[in-house]
Amino acid sequence: MRQRPLGKTGILVSEVSFGCVELGIPYGIGVKHASDMLPEADAIALLRTALDRGVNFFDTAPAYGTSEALLGKAFADRRARAVICTKAPHQAADPELLARPDELRRVVAAALTESLRQLRTDYVDVYMLHRATDEALRSPALTGILREFRDQGMIRAIGASTYPGGTTGTAIASGAWDVLQIAIHVMDRREEAYLHQAAETGVGIVTRSVLFKGILTDRGRQLHPALAPVAAHRQRLIDALPAGIGLAQAATQYILGMPGVSSVLLGIDRLAYLEQALATAASPPLPAATRQAWDSLPYPDPDFLDLPAWDRNGWL
């Protein structure tokens, strides 16, 4: 597994990183209940296998159920080999709390302390603001608090999880954030414009949603009738692929080939998915002709690609 620098943090991360949300809560197409999830012992074994096979970057959050605790159990005796990213509570971005620095510090300190306890460690490599807002990204109080914890050695790098609509640009322009996690995939490339800027300023970029919650994999073959235009566009992407390259592999390689991307975050909850991720990472880059063809195939209405709205409508 090749590694890339995570911006100017001094941390090296595997090109493919392990998203732990599926290990901690029911998440993804066809996963509705805890009974659909991997048992604890199997989840721990999967995490250790990933680390042994070269995946060193693991993304979690308190909101991801038991995933922090699973990481703690899996890596307690091999902590130095793993790069762990977890996140501040959603409350940290609340405007009223941002206006009360002392209370904000208590909230963040308590959350970070609990995350460290669950992870069975005394530091976290990347600590991210979850679901960042413009106000939170610009907050001197919040960034000051996170820098304090970084100076104390509890955090190696501070980051933010941003969303299309401008927050990525706000974070980069502030100069306060070491790492950003952005949502991008071949259908929705609205965040691509920020990648050169991030590379120039030394901001590490981790990309999520590259497989669009499984739609850009074999699991996306049967979509709800309301998503027929998405299914048709998915087929156009497949039709542009040469023989021997699957959709999931191409979707991952396409994002890995973008400038400034440090790691591609994949949700992994089965050994088969880990094997696929490892095979993709070991594969050569997409052929230039394929990349050029996909460059011309963004989804025409990216605002429609709203997974939470689809979920509310019962389309997933």
C-alpha positions in Angstrom: 0.0 0.0 0.0 1.5 3.3 -1.1 1.5 6.2 1.3 1.2 9.9 0.7 1.9 13.0 2.9 -1.1 14.3 4.7 -0.5 17.9 3.7 2.2 19.5 5.8 1.3 17.7 9.0 4.3 15.3 8.7 1.9 12.3 8.8 2.1 9.7 6.1 -1.2 8.0 5.3 -2.2 5.1 3.1 -3.8 6.0 -0.2 -6.8 4.1 0.8 -8.2 4.8 4.3 -10.6 2.7 6.4 -14.0 4.4 7.1 -15.3 2.8 10.3 -18.9 4.1 10.3 -20.3 0.8 9.0 -18.6 -1.0 11.9 -20.3 1.1 14.5 -23.8 1.8 13.3 -26.2 0.4 10.6 -25.2 2.3 7.5 -25.2 1.8 3.7 -27.4 0.3 1.2 -29.3 -2.7 2.6 -28.0 -2.2 6.2 -30.9 -1.3 8.4 -30.3 -3.0 11.7 -27.5 -4.1 14.1 -28.2 -7.7 12.9 -26.9 -6.7 9.5 -23.6 -5.5 10.9 -20.3 -7.4 11.6 -20.0 -9.0 15.1 -17.5 -7.3 17.4 -14.8 -10.0 17.2 -15.0 -10.1 13.4 -14.8 -6.3 13.2 -11.7 -6.2 15.4 -10.1 -8.9 13.3 -11.0 -7.0 10.1 -9.3 -3.8 11.5 -6.2 -5.7 12.4 -6.0 -7.4 9.0 -6.3 -4.0 7.3 -3.4 -2.6 9.4 -1.3 -5.6 8.7 -2.0 -5.3 5.0 -0.9 -1.7 4.8 -4.0 0.4 5.5 -2.8 2.8 8.3 -5.4 5.6 8.3 -8.7 4.9 10.1 -11.6 7.4 10.3 -14.1 7.3 13.2 -16.3 9.6 15.3 -18.3 9.5 18.5 -21.4 9.6 16.3 -20.4 6.3 14.7 -21.7 4.2 17.5 -19.2 1.6 18.8 -16.5 2.3 16.2 -14.2 4.2 18.5 -14.3 1.4 21.1 -13.6 -1.2 18.4 -10.5 0.7 17.2 -9.4 0.9 20.8 -9.7 -2.8 21.3 -8.1 -3.6 17.9 -5.1 -1.3 18.2 -4.3 -1.0 21.9 -1.1 -3.1 21.5 -0.1 -1.6 18.1 -1.1 2.1 18.4 2.0 3.6 16.9 1.3 1.9 13.6 -2.2 3.3 13.2 -3.2 6.9 12.1 -6.5 7.6 13.8 -8.9 10.4 13.0 -11.9 11.1 15.2 -14.2 14.1 15.5 -15.5 16.7 17.8 -19.1 16.6 18.8 -21.6 18.3 16.5 -22.3 20.6 19.4 -18.9 22.3 18.9 -20.3 24.1 15.9 -23.3 25.5 17.6 -23.4 29.3 17.3 -24.5 29.9 20.9 -21.7 27.7 22.2 -19.1 29.4 20.0 -20.0 32.6 21.7 -19.1 31.1 25.1 -15.5 30.1 24.9 -15.2 28.7 28.5 -18.2 26.4 28.0 -17.0 25.5 24.5 -13.6 24.4 26.0 -15.3 22.3 28.5 -17.5 20.6 25.9 -14.6 19.9 23.5 -12.3 18.8 26.3 -14.9 16.3 27.7 -15.6 14.9 24.2 -11.9 14.6 23.4 -11.1 12.9 26.7 -13.9 10.4 26.2 -12.7 9.7 22.6 -9.2 9.0 23.9 -10.7 6.7 26.6 -12.7 4.8 24.0 -9.7 4.6 21.7 -7.4 3.5 24.5 -4.8 6.1 23.6 -3.4 9.4 24.9 -3.4 11.2 21.6 -5.4 11.2 18.3 -3.6 11.9 15.0 -6.3 14.0 13.5 -9.2 15.6 15.4 -11.8 17.0 13.1 -14.8 19.3 13.5 -17.7 17.2 12.4 -20.1 18.8 9.9 -18.3 22.1 9.8 -20.1 25.4 9.4 -18.6 28.7 8.1 -19.0 30.3 11.5 -17.3 27.5 13.3 -14.4 27.4 10.7 -13.8 31.1 11.3 -14.1 31.0 15.1 -11.0 32.1 16.9 -12.3 30.6 20.1 -12.7 27.1 18.5 -9.5 27.1 16.6 -7.6 28.4 19.6 -9.0 25.6 21.8 -8.0 22.9 19.3 -4.5 24.4 19.0 -4.2 24.2 22.8 -4.9 20.5 22.7 -2.5 20.1 19.8 0.2 22.0 21.8 -0.5 19.6 24.7 0.1 16.6 22.5 -3.5 15.3 22.7 -3.9 16.1 19.0 -1.3 15.9 16.2 -3.4 17.8 13.6 -6.7 19.6 13.5 -9.2 19.2 10.8 -12.7 19.7 9.6 -15.3 17.7 7.7 -16.7 20.1 5.0 -19.6 19.9 2.6 -20.3 21.4 -0.9 -21.5 24.9 -0.6 -18.4 26.9 0.3 -17.2 25.6 3.6 -14.1 24.0 2.1 -13.1 27.4 0.7 -13.7 29.0 4.0 -11.5 26.5 5.8 -8.7 26.8 3.4 -8.8 30.6 3.4 -8.7 30.7 7.2 -5.3 29.0 7.3 -6.3 27.4 10.6 -7.0 23.8 9.5 -4.4 21.2 8.8 -6.6 18.6 7.2 -10.0 18.7 5.5 -12.3 15.8 4.7 -14.4 16.6 1.6 -17.2 14.8 -0.2 -16.5 14.1 -3.8 -17.2 11.4 -6.4 -17.2 11.1 -10.1 -20.8 12.2 -10.4 -20.5 15.2 -8.0 -17.2 17.1 -8.4 -18.2 20.4 -7.0 -15.4 20.3 -4.5 -12.7 19.7 -7.1 -12.1 23.4 -7.6 -10.5 23.6 -4.1 -7.9 20.8 -4.6 -5.2 22.9 -6.2 -5.7 25.6 -3.5 -5.4 23.0 -0.7 -2.2 21.6 -2.3 -0.6 25.0 -2.6 -1.3 25.8 1.0 -0.3 22.4 2.4 -3.7 21.4 3.6 -4.1 17.6 3.7 -7.2 16.3 1.8 -9.0 13.2 2.6 -12.0 12.4 0.3 -15.1 10.6 1.4 -18.2 9.4 -0.5 -16.1 8.3 -3.5 -18.4 5.3 -3.9 -21.5 7.3 -3.3 -22.8 5.1 -0.5 -22.4 2.0 -2.7 -24.1 3.4 -5.7 -20.8 3.4 -7.6 -20.3 -0.3 -6.8 -22.1 -3.5 -7.8 -24.5 -2.8 -4.9 -25.9 0.1 -6.8 -27.4 -1.9 -9.6 -31.0 -1.9 -8.3 -32.0 1.7 -7.5 -35.5 3.1 -6.6 -37.5 4.1 -9.7 -37.3 7.7 -8.5 -33.6 7.5 -9.1 -33.9 6.3 -12.7 -31.8 9.3 -14.1 -29.1 8.4 -11.6 -29.1 4.8 -12.7 -28.9 5.9 -16.3 -26.0 8.1 -15.6 -24.3 5.3 -13.7 -24.6 3.1 -16.7 -23.0 5.8 -18.9 -20.0 5.8 -16.6 -19.8 2.0 -16.9 -20.1 2.1 -20.7 -17.0 4.4 -20.8 -14.8 1.8 -18.9 -12.5 -0.5 -20.7 -12.8 -4.3 -20.2 -11.3 -5.5 -16.9 -11.9 -2.3 -14.8 -14.9 -2.4 -12.5 -17.0 0.6 -11.5 -15.8 0.7 -7.9 -12.2 0.4 -8.8 -12.5 3.2 -11.4 -14.4 5.5 -9.1 -11.7 5.1 -6.5 -8.8 5.5 -8.9 -10.5 8.5 -10.5 -10.4 10.4 -7.2 -6.9 9.2 -6.3 -5.7 10.7 -9.5 -6.9 14.2 -8.6 -4.2 16.7 -7.4 -3.7 17.2 -3.7 -5.6 14.1 -2.6 -3.8 12.5 0.3 -6.2 9.5 0.9 -9.5 8.1 -0.3 -11.8 7.1 2.5 -13.7 3.9 1.9 -16.4 2.4 4.1 -15.3 -1.2 4.9 -17.3 -3.7 6.8 -16.4 -7.0 5.1 -13.2 -8.8 4.3 -14.2 -8.9 0.7 -14.5 -5.1 0.6 -11.1 -4.8 2.2 -9.6 -7.1 -0.5 -11.3 -5.0 -3.2 -9.8 -1.8 -1.7 -6.3 -3.3 -1.5 -6.6 -4.5 -5.1 -7.7 -1.1 -6.2 -4.8 0.6 -4.4 -2.3 -1.8 -6.1 -3.8 -1.2 -9.6 -2.2 1.2 -12.1 -3.9 4.6 -12.6 -6.9 4.9 -14.8 -6.0 5.0 -18.5 -5.8 8.6 -19.8 -8.6 8.0 -22.3 -10.9 6.7 -19.5 -10.2 9.6 -17.2 -10.9 12.0 -20.1 -14.2 10.3 -20.8 -15.2 10.5 -17.2 -14.1 14.1 -17.0 -17.0 14.9 -19.4 -19.5 12.9 -17.3 -20.4 14.9 -14.2 -24.0 14.5 -13.1 -25.9 17.4 -14.7 -27.8 18.3 -11.5 -25.5 17.6 -8.5 -27.9 19.2 -6.1 -30.2 16.3 -6.7 -27.5 13.9 -5.4 -28.7 14.3 -1.8 -28.5 11.1 0.1 -30.2 12.3 3.3 -33.2 13.5 1.2 -33.3 10.2 -0.7 -33.3 8.4 2.6 -36.2 10.6 4.0 -38.1 9.8 0.8 -37.6 6.1 1.2 -35.5 5.8 -1.9 -32.5 4.0 -0.3 
